[in-house]
Amino acid sequence: MSLYARFTAQLDAILDALVAEGTIPADAQRRGVTVEPPRDPSHGDLATNAAMVLAKQAKTNPRALAEAIGPKLEALEDVKSVEIAGPGFINIRLVDDVWTKELADILDSGEAYGRATEPKGETINIEYVSANPTGPMHMGHSRGAVVGDALARLLAFAGYDVVKEYYVNDAGAQVDTLARSAHLRYREALGEEIGEIPEGLYPGDYLVPVGKALAEEFGDRYVDAPESEWLDTFKVKAANAMMDLVRADLALLGVEHDAFASEAELQASGQVDAAYDELRAKGLVYEGVLEAPKGETPDDWEPVELTLFKSTEYGDDQDRPMKKSDGSWTYFGADAAYHRAKVEGWASGKEADHLVNIWGADHAGTVKRVQSAVKALTDGKVDLDVKLVQMVRLFRAGEPIKMSKRAGNFVTLADMVREVGKDVVRFMMLTRKADAPLDFDFAKVVEASKDNPVFYVQYAHARISSVMRKAKAEGVSLDDADLSLLDEEELGLVKLASTFPRVVEQAAHAHEPHRIAFYLYDLAAAFHAAWNRGNDDPAKRFIIEGEPQLTAARLELARAIGQVLKNGLSIMGVEAAEEMR
């Protein structure tokens, strides 16, 4: 149990005692009660808003309730003092022994420090990347891939059972275009001069091997055959080849999925029909006409009767068509069925208690309708959280890189990873909140400076590894450590490290893996500050000649900080650097 969880449990016991005394009503809601670090460290080690949250329910003022809680907190063995601030916040100072014990716990726990000690007993399905299988991954896919994969690692670390899923959009018009583009390359492989790639087809050279493979398999059977004879076959073959490319690209980034769900197979298996039948049985489907889109004139729009889902009953701003006028499924109709299939474990084999989608910001308009479908199809038992990922703007030494996917001259995910490395790409993609735009400068992300968060965090771990190697070479024994010799600033490092389990829990709850990157930067900065004290004052260095107990204590501190950095980087899917090159 983490330090914050332990004190939360102790506070809970105190509140139970106040309920027994009649100070707080038995039905008082404690959901908003927190135990957390105070914003200003000078105010203490912990702070709680218990009195502020519960005072109204207890029919008293916050300060009076705080004065009832304070003495009970002060009676705890690990509490040095309690102070009531302002209208009723309670600040708590802990005895130094708490922090030396926490330091020992970090070292004893090792890679398990911050990890949930018990499984949550809930399964979360995270769908991410899900790019159309029409070519290699481009740099724009890298951010969603990293955010999704890091979130999966974070949730697993926090005790959830996680399913990582990829939805293969292989049933739309774009796959028809892919098949036609592959057919052109197939003819080329058989010796035909194809000239410039026609407008509307995919021009990339990545389809050349696909064309050669098709030529080897089918010979000239489909060169002059009508499209109806080869289109479906070429769709499957080309899409499978593209998914092989996708898997290989994602592997370069350290991203692997547990399940791949095919939209074409979803429709062929009757999943869309089943979802539709379920919604109709619930009275949530009807035949109707949508209102004209805002800004359109009657000449631009013709009312057509469609099969509509009552998404407005679940918070959407209008009902949504499930079928087109020709009777085929809309994208939404298939999407609703796919989310039902995810809940049931259709592709993964695991039923889901929660769904998370990592989508590009261009999908913002579809969020409410899909959430409405999930609520309707699961009777509100399963929630869908959609994280929208903003675009990545590429630069080189401050100059923007211009790209055109249509022209085939775009920066691929593989290009990024091969130039700067997997760890740099992964870390940088988590240095901003997912819904904020992110700038990626190929020159700046490899700079050795404080302004480069990748370098700054990795350098902290490398420094720790270096001092530990030096200590080992000099025969320093850590058995002599007297942790009580650590000064206030050094204990401050322990206090910051001790918040790691809490940061993990909060980041997992919010589905925001970037919080780990932010935390690691702060921890690295605090360690660098401690290191630099030794540059200014030799007595503050980690290895002090003639001071074996103090040296051992500081090395144990460094080792603990290194462990927390390593654990956090592992959640991000980043290797902790042993040395900087």
VEXDREN-2710 file (C-alpha; in Angstrom, 1 decimal):
% VEXDREN-2710
k/r/px/py/pz
1/MET/0.0/0.0/0.0
2/SER/1.4/3.4/-1.0
3/LEU/2.0/6.1/1.6
4/TYR/-0.9/8.2/0.3
5/ALA/-3.2/5.1/0.3
6/ARG/-2.1/4.3/3.8
7/PHE/-2.9/7.8/5.1
8/THR/-6.2/7.8/3.2
9/ALA/-7.2/4.6/5.0
10/GLN/-6.1/6.2/8.4
11/LEU/-8.2/9.3/7.6
12/ASP/-11.1/7.1/6.7
13/ALA/-10.9/5.3/10.1
14/ILE/-10.9/8.7/11.8
15/LEU/-14.0/9.8/9.9
16/ASP/-15.6/6.5/11.0
17/ALA/-14.8/7.4/14.6
18/LEU/-16.4/10.8/14.1
19/VAL/-19.5/9.1/12.7
20/ALA/-19.7/6.9/15.8
21/GLU/-19.4/10.0/17.9
22/GLY/-22.2/11.7/16.1
23/THR/-20.1/14.5/14.7
24/ILE/-20.6/13.3/11.1
25/PRO/-23.8/11.7/9.8
26/ALA/-23.5/8.0/8.8
27/ASP/-24.7/8.7/5.3
28/ALA/-22.2/11.5/4.6
29/GLN/-20.6/11.2/1.1
30/ARG/-16.8/11.1/1.2
31/ARG/-16.2/10.8/-2.5
32/GLY/-14.5/14.2/-2.8
33/VAL/-12.2/13.7/0.3
34/THR/-8.6/13.6/-0.7
35/VAL/-5.1/13.2/0.8
36/GLU/-2.5/14.8/-1.3
37/PRO/0.7/16.9/-1.2
38/PRO/0.0/20.5/-0.4
39/ARG/0.6/22.9/-3.3
40/ASP/3.2/24.7/-1.3
41/PRO/5.7/22.2/0.3
42/SER/6.4/24.7/3.1
43/HIS/2.8/24.0/4.4
44/GLY/3.6/20.4/5.2
45/ASP/3.9/16.9/3.8
46/LEU/0.2/16.0/3.3
47/ALA/-3.0/17.9/3.1
48/THR/-6.7/16.9/3.3
49/ASN/-9.9/18.7/2.4
50/ALA/-12.0/16.4/4.5
51/ALA/-13.4/19.2/6.7
52/MET/-14.3/21.3/3.6
53/VAL/-16.1/18.4/1.9
54/LEU/-18.0/17.1/4.9
55/ALA/-18.8/20.3/6.9
56/LYS/-22.1/21.0/5.2
57/GLN/-23.3/17.4/5.6
58/ALA/-22.3/17.6/9.3
59/LYS/-24.2/20.9/9.6
60/THR/-21.2/22.7/10.9
61/ASN/-18.5/25.1/9.5
62/PRO/-15.4/23.6/8.0
63/ARG/-13.0/25.0/10.5
64/ALA/-14.9/23.5/13.4
65/LEU/-14.9/20.1/11.8
66/ALA/-11.2/20.4/11.0
67/GLU/-10.6/21.1/14.7
68/ALA/-12.4/17.8/15.5
69/ILE/-10.3/15.9/12.9
70/GLY/-7.0/17.5/13.7
71/PRO/-6.3/16.0/17.1
72/LYS/-7.1/12.5/15.9
73/LEU/-4.7/12.9/13.0
74/GLU/-2.0/14.3/15.4
75/ALA/-2.4/11.1/17.5
76/LEU/-1.1/9.0/14.6
77/GLU/2.3/7.5/15.2
78/ASP/3.8/9.0/11.9
79/VAL/2.4/12.5/12.4
80/LYS/4.6/15.2/13.8
81/SER/2.1/18.1/13.7
82/VAL/-1.2/19.2/12.2
83/GLU/-2.1/22.7/11.2
84/ILE/-5.5/24.0/10.2
85/ALA/-5.2/26.6/7.4
86/GLY/-7.7/29.1/6.0
87/PRO/-11.3/28.1/6.2
88/GLY/-10.6/24.4/7.1
89/PHE/-7.8/22.8/5.1
90/ILE/-5.7/20.4/7.2
91/ASN/-2.0/20.4/6.7
92/ILE/0.0/17.5/8.1
93/ARG/3.7/17.2/8.8
94/LEU/5.2/13.7/9.1
95/VAL/8.2/12.5/11.1
96/ASP/11.4/12.0/9.2
97/ASP/11.3/8.2/9.8
98/VAL/8.3/8.0/7.4
99/TRP/10.5/9.1/4.5
100/THR/13.4/6.9/5.3
101/LYS/11.0/3.9/5.5
102/GLU/9.5/5.0/2.1
103/LEU/13.0/5.2/0.6
104/ALA/13.6/1.6/1.9
105/ASP/10.3/0.5/0.4
106/ILE/11.2/1.9/-3.0
107/LEU/14.4/-0.1/-2.9
108/ASP/12.8/-3.3/-1.6
109/SER/9.9/-3.0/-4.1
110/GLY/12.1/-2.3/-7.1
111/GLU/10.3/-2.7/-10.4
112/ALA/7.0/-3.3/-8.5
113/TYR/7.1/0.2/-6.8
114/GLY/4.0/2.1/-7.8
115/ARG/2.4/-1.0/-9.4
116/ALA/-1.0/-2.1/-8.1
117/THR/-0.7/-4.8/-5.5
118/GLU/-4.0/-6.4/-6.3
119/PRO/-5.8/-6.7/-9.7
120/LYS/-8.8/-4.3/-10.2
121/GLY/-10.9/-7.2/-11.6
122/GLU/-11.9/-5.1/-14.6
123/THR/-11.1/-5.4/-18.3
124/ILE/-10.4/-2.3/-20.4
125/ASN/-10.4/-2.6/-24.2
126/ILE/-8.2/0.1/-25.8
127/GLU/-8.6/0.6/-29.5
128/TYR/-5.8/2.7/-31.0
129/VAL/-4.1/3.5/-34.3
130/SER/-6.8/1.7/-36.5
131/ALA/-5.4/3.4/-39.6
132/ASN/-6.9/2.5/-43.0
133/PRO/-4.8/-0.4/-44.4
134/THR/-3.8/1.5/-47.5
135/GLY/-0.1/2.0/-47.0
136/PRO/2.7/2.3/-44.4
137/MET/2.2/4.2/-41.2
138/HIS/3.0/7.9/-41.6
139/MET/4.3/10.1/-38.8
140/GLY/0.8/11.3/-38.0
141/HIS/-0.1/7.9/-36.8
142/SER/2.8/7.8/-34.3
143/ARG/1.2/9.9/-31.7
144/GLY/-2.0/7.9/-31.4
145/ALA/0.1/4.7/-31.4
146/VAL/2.3/5.9/-28.5
147/VAL/-0.6/7.4/-26.5
148/GLY/-2.6/4.2/-26.9
149/ASP/0.3/1.9/-26.1
150/ALA/1.5/4.0/-23.1
151/LEU/-2.1/4.1/-21.8
152/ALA/-2.3/0.3/-22.1
153/ARG/0.9/-0.1/-20.1
154/LEU/-0.3/2.5/-17.5
155/LEU/-3.6/0.7/-17.0
156/ALA/-1.9/-2.7/-16.7
157/PHE/0.5/-1.2/-14.2
158/ALA/-2.5/0.1/-12.2
159/GLY/-4.0/-3.3/-12.0
160/TYR/-6.4/-3.5/-14.9
161/ASP/-6.7/-6.4/-17.4
162/VAL/-6.0/-4.6/-20.7
163/VAL/-6.9/-5.6/-24.3
164/LYS/-5.1/-3.7/-27.0
165/GLU/-7.1/-3.8/-30.2
166/TYR/-6.8/-2.5/-33.8
167/TYR/-9.8/-2.0/-36.0
168/VAL/-9.0/-2.8/-39.6
169/ASN/-11.1/-0.5/-41.9
170/ASP/-11.1/-3.0/-44.8
171/ALA/-14.7/-2.6/-45.9
172/GLY/-14.8/0.9/-47.3
173/ALA/-14.2/2.7/-50.6
174/GLN/-10.5/3.3/-49.7
175/VAL/-9.9/-0.5/-49.9
176/ASP/-11.5/-0.6/-53.3
177/THR/-9.0/2.1/-54.3
178/LEU/-6.2/0.1/-52.8
179/ALA/-7.2/-3.0/-54.8
180/ARG/-7.3/-0.9/-58.0
181/SER/-3.9/0.6/-57.2
182/ALA/-2.5/-2.9/-56.6
183/HIS/-3.9/-4.1/-59.9
184/LEU/-2.0/-1.3/-61.6
185/ARG/1.2/-2.4/-60.0
186/TYR/0.4/-6.0/-60.8
187/ARG/0.2/-5.2/-64.5
188/GLU/3.5/-3.2/-64.1
189/ALA/5.1/-6.3/-62.6
190/LEU/4.1/-8.3/-65.7
191/GLY/5.9/-5.8/-67.9
192/GLU/3.3/-3.3/-68.8
193/GLU/4.3/0.4/-68.9
194/ILE/1.8/2.1/-66.6
195/GLY/3.2/5.6/-66.8
196/GLU/2.1/8.2/-64.2
197/ILE/-0.2/6.9/-61.5
198/PRO/-3.8/8.2/-62.3
199/GLU/-5.4/10.7/-60.0
200/GLY/-7.4/8.9/-57.3
201/LEU/-5.1/5.9/-57.0
202/TYR/-2.4/5.4/-54.4
203/PRO/1.0/6.4/-56.0
204/GLY/3.4/5.1/-53.4
205/ASP/6.2/2.7/-54.3
206/TYR/5.2/0.5/-51.3
207/LEU/2.7/-1.1/-53.6
208/VAL/5.4/-2.3/-56.0
209/PRO/6.1/-5.5/-54.0
210/VAL/2.4/-6.1/-53.6
211/GLY/2.1/-6.0/-57.4
212/LYS/5.0/-8.4/-57.8
213/ALA/3.5/-10.9/-55.3
214/LEU/0.2/-10.8/-57.1
215/ALA/1.9/-11.4/-60.5
216/GLU/3.8/-14.4/-59.0
217/GLU/0.6/-15.8/-57.6
218/PHE/-1.8/-15.2/-60.5
219/GLY/0.3/-14.8/-63.6
220/ASP/-1.6/-12.8/-66.3
221/ARG/-5.0/-14.2/-65.3
222/TYR/-6.4/-10.8/-64.3
223/VAL/-4.6/-8.5/-66.6
224/ASP/-7.5/-8.0/-69.0
225/ALA/-10.2/-9.5/-66.8
226/PRO/-13.2/-7.3/-65.8
227/GLU/-12.9/-5.7/-62.4
228/SER/-15.7/-7.7/-61.0
229/GLU/-13.5/-10.9/-61.3
230/TRP/-10.5/-9.7/-59.4
231/LEU/-11.6/-6.7/-57.1
232/ASP/-12.6/-8.8/-54.0
233/THR/-9.5/-11.0/-54.3
234/PHE/-7.1/-8.0/-54.7
235/LYS/-8.8/-6.2/-51.8
236/VAL/-8.0/-9.1/-49.4
237/LYS/-4.5/-9.6/-50.7
238/ALA/-3.5/-6.0/-50.8
239/ALA/-5.1/-5.2/-47.4
240/ASN/-3.3/-8.1/-45.8
241/ALA/0.0/-7.0/-47.3
242/MET/-0.6/-3.5/-45.9
243/MET/-1.4/-4.8/-42.5
244/ASP/1.9/-6.7/-42.6
245/LEU/3.6/-3.3/-43.3
246/VAL/1.6/-1.7/-40.4
247/ARG/2.6/-4.4/-37.9
248/ALA/6.2/-4.0/-38.9
249/ASP/6.1/-0.3/-38.6
250/LEU/4.4/-0.4/-35.2
251/ALA/7.0/-3.0/-34.0
252/LEU/9.7/-0.4/-34.7
253/LEU/8.0/1.8/-32.2
254/GLY/7.6/-1.0/-29.7
255/VAL/3.8/-1.2/-30.3
256/GLU/2.0/-4.5/-30.5
257/HIS/-1.7/-5.3/-30.4
258/ASP/-3.5/-8.2/-28.9
259/ALA/-6.3/-8.3/-31.4
260/PHE/-7.0/-7.1/-35.0
261/ALA/-10.7/-6.7/-35.8
262/SER/-11.7/-6.7/-39.5
263/GLU/-14.6/-4.5/-40.5
264/ALA/-15.2/-6.8/-43.5
265/GLU/-15.4/-9.8/-41.3
266/LEU/-17.5/-8.0/-38.8
267/GLN/-20.1/-7.3/-41.5
268/ALA/-19.9/-10.8/-43.0
269/SER/-20.3/-12.4/-39.5
270/GLY/-23.7/-10.7/-39.0
271/GLN/-22.5/-8.5/-36.1
272/VAL/-24.0/-5.4/-37.7
273/ASP/-27.3/-7.1/-38.2
274/ALA/-27.3/-8.3/-34.6
275/ALA/-26.6/-4.8/-33.3
276/TYR/-29.3/-3.4/-35.5
277/ASP/-31.8/-6.0/-34.4
278/GLU/-31.0/-5.4/-30.7
279/LEU/-31.6/-1.6/-31.1
280/ARG/-34.8/-2.2/-33.0
281/ALA/-36.0/-4.6/-30.2
282/LYS/-35.4/-1.8/-27.7
283/GLY/-37.5/0.6/-29.8
284/LEU/-34.5/2.7/-30.6
285/VAL/-34.6/2.4/-34.4
286/TYR/-37.2/4.0/-36.7
287/GLU/-37.7/5.2/-40.3
288/GLY/-37.4/8.9/-40.6
289/VAL/-36.0/12.0/-42.4
290/LEU/-33.2/14.0/-41.0
291/GLU/-33.4/17.8/-40.9
292/ALA/-31.4/19.7/-43.5
293/PRO/-27.8/20.5/-42.5
294/LYS/-27.4/24.0/-41.2
295/GLY/-26.4/26.4/-44.0
296/GLU/-27.7/24.3/-46.8
297/THR/-30.4/25.5/-49.2
298/PRO/-33.3/23.4/-50.4
299/ASP/-31.7/23.1/-53.8
300/ASP/-28.5/21.6/-52.2
301/TRP/-30.4/19.0/-50.2
302/GLU/-33.1/16.4/-50.8
303/PRO/-34.9/14.8/-47.9
304/VAL/-34.6/11.0/-47.9
305/GLU/-36.2/8.5/-45.6
306/LEU/-33.5/6.6/-43.7
307/THR/-33.2/4.1/-40.9
308/LEU/-32.3/6.2/-37.9
309/PHE/-31.0/5.4/-34.4
310/LYS/-32.5/7.5/-31.5
311/SER/-29.1/8.8/-30.4
312/THR/-30.7/11.9/-29.0
313/GLU/-32.1/9.9/-26.1
314/TYR/-28.5/9.3/-25.0
315/GLY/-27.0/12.8/-25.3
316/ASP/-26.4/13.2/-29.0
317/ASP/-27.5/16.4/-30.8
318/GLN/-29.4/14.5/-33.5
319/ASP/-30.5/11.0/-34.4
320/ARG/-28.1/9.1/-36.7
321/PRO/-28.7/7.0/-39.8
322/MET/-27.7/3.3/-39.5
323/LYS/-28.6/2.5/-43.1
324/LYS/-28.2/4.4/-46.3
325/SER/-31.0/4.9/-48.7
326/ASP/-29.8/1.9/-50.8
327/GLY/-30.1/-0.3/-47.7
328/SER/-26.3/-0.7/-47.1
329/TRP/-24.9/0.1/-43.6
330/THR/-23.6/3.5/-42.8
331/TYR/-20.1/3.9/-41.3
332/PHE/-21.9/4.6/-38.0
333/GLY/-24.0/1.5/-38.3
334/ALA/-20.9/-0.6/-38.6
335/ASP/-19.1/1.4/-35.9
336/ALA/-22.0/0.8/-33.4
337/ALA/-21.8/-2.9/-34.1
338/TYR/-18.1/-3.0/-33.7
339/HIS/-18.3/-1.4/-30.2
340/ARG/-20.9/-4.0/-29.2
341/ALA/-18.5/-6.6/-30.5
342/LYS/-15.6/-5.2/-28.5
343/VAL/-17.7/-5.4/-25.3
344/GLU/-18.5/-9.0/-26.1
345/GLY/-14.9/-9.8/-26.9
346/TRP/-15.6/-10.8/-30.5
347/ALA/-12.0/-10.3/-31.8
348/SER/-10.1/-10.5/-28.5
349/GLY/-11.9/-13.3/-26.7
350/LYS/-12.2/-11.1/-23.6
351/GLU/-15.4/-9.3/-22.6
352/ALA/-14.8/-5.6/-21.7
353/ASP/-16.0/-3.6/-18.7
354/HIS/-14.8/-0.4/-20.2
355/LEU/-13.9/0.9/-23.7
356/VAL/-11.3/3.5/-24.6
357/ASN/-10.7/4.8/-28.1
358/ILE/-7.7/6.8/-29.2
359/TRP/-8.9/8.8/-32.2
360/GLY/-7.5/11.5/-34.3
361/ALA/-9.0/15.0/-33.7
362/ASP/-10.8/14.8/-37.1
363/HIS/-13.2/12.2/-35.5
364/ALA/-14.4/14.7/-32.9
365/GLY/-17.8/14.9/-34.6
366/THR/-18.5/11.2/-34.2
367/VAL/-17.8/10.8/-30.5
368/LYS/-21.3/11.5/-29.1
369/ARG/-23.0/9.2/-31.5
370/VAL/-20.8/6.3/-30.8
371/GLN/-21.0/6.9/-27.0
372/SER/-24.8/6.9/-27.4
373/ALA/-24.7/3.6/-29.2
374/VAL/-22.5/2.0/-26.5
375/LYS/-24.9/3.2/-23.8
376/ALA/-27.9/1.9/-25.7
377/LEU/-26.4/-1.5/-26.6
378/THR/-25.1/-2.1/-23.0
379/ASP/-27.9/-0.5/-21.1
380/GLY/-25.3/1.9/-19.7
381/LYS/-23.3/-0.8/-18.1
382/VAL/-20.2/-0.1/-20.2
383/ASP/-18.6/3.3/-20.7
384/LEU/-16.7/4.6/-23.7
385/ASP/-14.0/7.2/-23.2
386/VAL/-12.7/8.7/-26.4
387/LYS/-9.3/10.5/-26.3
388/LEU/-8.8/12.8/-29.3
389/VAL/-5.2/13.1/-30.4
390/GLN/-4.1/16.3/-32.1
391/MET/-1.8/16.5/-35.1
392/VAL/2.0/16.5/-34.9
393/ARG/3.8/19.3/-36.8
394/LEU/7.2/18.3/-38.1
395/PHE/10.2/20.6/-38.2
396/ARG/13.9/20.3/-38.9
397/ALA/15.9/22.9/-37.1
398/GLY/12.9/25.2/-36.9
399/GLU/11.9/24.8/-40.5
400/PRO/8.5/23.1/-41.2
401/ILE/8.6/19.9/-43.2
402/LYS/6.1/20.0/-46.0
403/MET/4.4/16.7/-46.9
404/SER/1.7/15.4/-49.2
405/LYS/0.4/11.9/-48.7
406/ARG/-1.5/12.1/-52.0
407/ALA/1.7/12.7/-53.8
408/GLY/3.4/10.0/-51.9
409/ASN/6.1/12.2/-50.3
410/PHE/5.2/11.9/-46.6
411/VAL/7.4/11.1/-43.6
412/THR/6.7/7.6/-42.5
413/LEU/6.7/6.4/-38.9
414/ALA/9.7/4.2/-39.8
415/ASP/11.5/7.3/-41.0
416/MET/11.1/9.0/-37.7
417/VAL/12.1/5.9/-35.6
418/ARG/15.2/5.2/-37.7
419/GLU/16.4/8.8/-37.6
420/VAL/16.0/9.6/-33.9
421/GLY/15.2/6.2/-32.2
422/LYS/12.2/4.6/-30.7
423/ASP/12.6/6.0/-27.2
424/VAL/12.9/9.6/-28.4
425/VAL/9.7/9.3/-30.5
426/ARG/7.8/7.6/-27.7
427/PHE/8.8/10.1/-25.0
428/MET/8.2/13.2/-27.2
429/MET/4.7/12.1/-28.1
430/LEU/3.8/12.2/-24.4
431/THR/5.3/15.6/-23.6
432/ARG/2.0/17.3/-24.3
433/LYS/-1.6/16.4/-23.4
434/ALA/-3.1/14.4/-26.3
435/ASP/-5.6/17.0/-27.3
436/ALA/-3.0/19.7/-27.7
437/PRO/-1.0/20.1/-30.9
438/LEU/2.6/18.9/-30.7
439/ASP/5.7/20.1/-32.5
440/PHE/8.4/17.5/-33.3
441/ASP/11.7/19.0/-34.4
442/PHE/14.2/16.4/-35.6
443/ALA/17.1/18.5/-34.5
444/LYS/15.8/19.6/-31.1
445/VAL/14.6/16.2/-29.9
446/VAL/18.3/14.9/-29.9
447/GLU/19.8/18.0/-28.3
448/ALA/21.7/17.6/-25.0
449/SER/19.9/20.3/-23.1
450/LYS/17.5/20.9/-20.3
451/ASP/14.9/22.1/-22.8
452/ASN/14.8/18.6/-24.3
453/PRO/12.7/16.5/-21.9
454/VAL/13.9/13.2/-23.4
455/PHE/17.5/14.0/-22.8
456/TYR/16.9/15.6/-19.4
457/VAL/15.1/12.6/-17.9
458/GLN/17.4/10.0/-19.5
459/TYR/20.5/12.0/-18.3
460/ALA/19.2/11.8/-14.7
461/HIS/19.1/8.0/-14.9
462/ALA/22.4/7.9/-16.7
463/ARG/24.0/10.0/-14.0
464/ILE/22.7/7.7/-11.3
465/SER/23.9/4.6/-13.2
466/SER/27.3/6.3/-13.5
467/VAL/27.7/7.1/-9.8
468/MET/26.6/3.6/-8.9
469/ARG/29.3/2.2/-11.3
470/LYS/31.9/4.5/-9.7
471/ALA/30.9/3.4/-6.2
472/LYS/31.2/-0.2/-7.1
473/ALA/34.6/0.3/-8.7
474/GLU/35.7/2.0/-5.5
475/GLY/34.4/-0.8/-3.3
476/VAL/31.8/1.3/-1.5
477/SER/29.5/-0.8/0.6
478/LEU/25.8/0.1/0.8
479/ASP/25.5/-2.0/4.0
480/ASP/26.8/1.0/5.9
481/ALA/23.9/3.3/4.9
482/ASP/22.4/5.4/7.7
483/LEU/19.4/7.0/6.1
484/SER/18.9/9.3/9.1
485/LEU/21.9/11.2/7.9
486/LEU/20.0/12.5/4.8
487/ASP/19.3/16.2/5.1
488/GLU/16.0/18.1/4.4
489/GLU/16.7/18.6/0.7
490/GLU/17.6/15.0/0.2
491/LEU/14.4/13.9/2.0
492/GLY/12.6/16.3/-0.3
493/LEU/13.7/14.0/-3.1
494/VAL/12.2/11.0/-1.3
495/LYS/8.9/12.9/-0.8
496/LEU/8.7/13.6/-4.5
497/ALA/9.5/10.0/-5.4
498/SER/6.8/8.8/-2.9
499/THR/4.1/10.5/-5.0
500/PHE/4.8/8.2/-7.9
501/PRO/2.2/5.6/-7.0
502/ARG/-0.4/8.4/-6.6
503/VAL/0.5/9.8/-10.0
504/VAL/0.1/6.4/-11.5
505/GLU/-3.3/5.9/-10.0
506/GLN/-4.5/9.4/-11.0
507/ALA/-3.1/9.1/-14.6
508/ALA/-4.7/5.7/-15.0
509/HIS/-8.1/7.0/-13.7
510/ALA/-8.0/10.0/-16.1
511/HIS/-6.6/7.9/-19.0
512/GLU/-3.8/10.4/-19.4
513/PRO/-0.3/8.8/-19.8
514/HIS/1.3/12.2/-20.4
515/ARG/1.1/12.8/-16.7
516/ILE/3.9/10.2/-16.2
517/ALA/6.2/12.1/-18.6
518/PHE/5.4/15.4/-16.7
519/TYR/6.2/13.7/-13.4
520/LEU/9.4/12.2/-14.6
521/TYR/10.6/15.6/-15.8
522/ASP/10.0/17.1/-12.4
523/LEU/11.7/14.2/-10.6
524/ALA/14.7/14.4/-12.9
525/ALA/14.9/18.2/-12.4
526/ALA/14.9/17.7/-8.6
527/PHE/17.7/15.0/-8.9
528/HIS/19.8/17.3/-11.2
529/ALA/19.4/20.0/-8.6
530/ALA/20.7/17.7/-5.9
531/TRP/23.6/16.6/-8.1
532/ASN/24.5/20.2/-8.8
533/ARG/24.7/21.0/-5.1
534/GLY/27.8/18.7/-5.1
535/ASN/29.3/20.8/-7.9
536/ASP/29.0/23.9/-5.7
537/ASP/29.9/22.2/-2.4
538/PRO/32.0/19.0/-2.4
539/ALA/30.5/18.0/0.9
540/LYS/27.2/17.6/-0.9
541/ARG/28.4/15.0/-3.4
542/PHE/27.0/11.5/-3.4
543/ILE/30.4/9.9/-2.7
544/ILE/32.3/11.5/0.2
545/GLU/35.7/10.1/1.1
546/GLY/35.9/9.1/4.7
547/GLU/32.1/9.2/5.2
548/PRO/31.0/5.7/4.4
549/GLN/27.6/5.9/6.2
550/LEU/26.6/9.2/4.6
551/THR/28.0/8.0/1.2
552/ALA/26.0/4.8/1.4
553/ALA/22.8/6.8/2.4
554/ARG/23.1/9.1/-0.6
555/LEU/23.8/6.3/-2.9
556/GLU/20.7/4.5/-1.7
557/LEU/18.8/7.7/-2.3
558/ALA/20.2/7.9/-5.9
559/ARG/19.4/4.3/-6.5
560/ALA/15.8/4.8/-5.3
561/ILE/15.3/7.8/-7.6
562/GLY/16.8/5.8/-10.5
563/GLN/14.3/3.0/-9.8
564/VAL/11.3/5.4/-9.9
565/LEU/12.6/7.0/-13.1
566/LYS/13.0/3.5/-14.6
567/ASN/9.5/2.4/-13.5
568/GLY/8.0/5.5/-15.0
569/LEU/9.9/5.2/-18.3
570/SER/8.8/1.6/-18.5
571/ILE/5.2/2.7/-18.4
572/MET/6.0/5.0/-21.3
573/GLY/7.6/2.1/-23.2
574/VAL/11.0/3.8/-23.0
575/GLU/14.3/2.2/-22.0
576/ALA/16.1/3.9/-19.1
577/ALA/19.6/5.0/-20.3
578/GLU/22.6/3.6/-18.5
579/GLU/24.9/6.1/-20.2
580/MET/24.5/9.0/-22.6
581/ARG/26.2/8.7/-26.0
END
